[in-house]
Amino acid sequence: MEHNQRRARRKVVTLQDRLHRLKSRATNSTLRAVDGAVEILADFVDFDVAKDFLMAALEDVGIKRRQNLVKGVWTDLESLIPYGAVFDFNISKDPEENIIRRCVFWGVAVRLAELEGEPPQDTDDFLAWCGLTVHQREHERRSNQWWTDFTRSLTGTPSTSLDRSLLDLPAEGSLTTQAIKSAYRAAAKKAHPDLGGSAKQMTQINEAKARLILEVDA
């Protein structure tokens, strides 16, 4: 119980430190620069990526994470950074494009505590600076992973998550051939029949290794 209390206190202190830095970083000039950079981002970022980019950061600044972009999300954000309420994102006839801009603006705003320097105005530089490039790639990877697991389920083939589990690999994130082979060697030491494992276990990790490497090389 005492351990849980210490952990809770550390969590509160961490949040307070982050919010203090956020307040110092979220200046009027910086937010105006973010607003200028997001004007054309609807051509480069799709709705699901923009929404996930925002929602993933809410709990880090003490805002309850919702499943959908309800009004309360914007109210909480504007209470946290009041100057953000002055910006008008409705510059397009397409409502989805306006929401994309709004999500990216606020997704960047609440990350300012961790972001260094001023927001670049070049689109590629801005996407890299705020982490949206990495975020979008991860979103695409998860989408591709879902499709891979779905098609595997139709053919009765084990899912990628199971293959990763068999080799004691991280459930999320990209893999390299070297990482897969290294994990395979460690798993083989436990699964080999001569070392307390079984022929079935060896077959499973052999097949998992082959499938994962095939996907990395695809």
NUMITOR-889477 format. One record per residue (C-alpha): x, y, z. Coordinates in steps of 0.001 Angstrom, whole numbers, plus 500000, padded with zeros to 6 digits. Last residue first. Example, Ala and Ser with C-alpha at 12.3 -4.5 7.8 and 13.67 -1.06 7.14 Angstrom:
BEGIN
513670498940507140 512300495500507800 
REM end
This chain:
BEGIN
508045492036452523 511358491453454321 509901492174457762 506830490059456978 508916487060455857 511087487423458948 507990487223461139 506615484171459342 509913482258459456 510507483010463137 506988481923464075 507404478692462097 510648477820463879 509101478884467206 506162476522466738 508246473611465439 510598473895468400 507653473885470795 506212470774469141 509566468965469308 509636469589473042 511415471631475668 513657470540478531 517040471266476963 517377468236474686 513860468828473343 514775472402472298 512237474958473537 514311476779476145 517505477297474130 515354477803471051 513701480854472631 517057482625473045 518092481800469485 514706482957468171 514981486284469988 518332486922468278 516920485887464917 513914488208465326 516085491132466434 518433490634463464 515537490499461014 514304493805462358 511042494531464131 508695497502464292 506699498340467387 504142496561469534 503876493133471200 507577493193472072 509342489870471323 509282486808473604 509715484483470613 506371482763471179 504815486105472094 505903487659468805 504371484762466899 501173485129468937 501001488831468124 501577488010464462 498474485852464480 498592482067464108 497427480717460712 493882479314460485 493433480630456957 490792483199457848 492648484079461064 495775484846459043 493829487258456878 492666489100459987 496100489105461607 497639490626458465 494841493185458191 495289494234461819 499049494439461367 498639496679458327 496518499045460382 499006498898463260 501891499657460880 499968502534459327 499365504042462777 503034503543463631 504040505349460434 501649508171461247 503030508556464766 506614508621463499 505788511411461050 503570513128463618 506439513459466076 506191517233466546 509485517999464811 509059515408462036 505674516744460953 506960520316461225 510055519592459130 507928517987456426 505479520903456440 508026523750456452 506839526193459112 509026524784461874 507513525039465389 509981526716467799 512596524895469821 512253521734471869 509160519571472227 508520517775475531 506451520442477306 504996521405473921 503146518097473735 499759519566474746 500004522136471953 501058519585469330 497972517434469791 495932520629470077 497007521863466655 496891518352465169 493333517788466343 492137521196465145 493735520812461738 492214517356461286 488845518660462498 488897521341459809 489727518792457126 486812516645458290 484398519579458067 485173520093454326 484277523638453368 487682524659454681 488923527421456968 487086526281460067 490148526041462314 489581529339464103 492117530096466821 491140532101469880 490515529057472104 494197528153472163 494825531153474432 493066529305477262 495601526437477464 494290523995480108 490735525324480071 490833525313476270 491908521678476303 489186520660478748 486495522397476687 487795520837473467 487603517329474937 484225518036476558 482685518696473158 483096515038472200 485936513812470014 485331510126470650 486653507361472887 487518509790475636 490789510348477479 490438512317480684 492797515283480738 495734515290483166 498423516430480747 499761512953479941 496159511686479861 495457513761476759 498451512733474637 497053509655472873 493809511471472064 495549514112469963 497639511853467734 494752509369467562 492481512050466077 495109513219463595 495900509651462479 492214508779462103 491505511949460097 494299511657457545 497473513722457590 499217515264454554 496583517291452702 494840518190455975 498188519655457064 497701522862455061 496831525234457930 498725523231460563 501943525279460391 500225528613460886 498404527388463993 501646526020465414 503328529395464859 500422531154466548 500786528731469469 504474529589469777 503803533343469695 501044533142472305 503213531083474637 502663527387475263 506234526721476453 505982528164479965 502569526627480578 503805523285479257 506815523380481558 504556523826484586 502153521195483269 504966518673482933 506276519377486424 502786519045487907 502216515773486062 505515514348487291 504713515422490856 501287513752490695 502761510527489291 505443510521491941 502745510859494602 500790507937493132 503933505790493065 504646506639496675 501069505747497625 501257502461495720 504468501531497537 502840502350500872 500000500000500000 
REM end
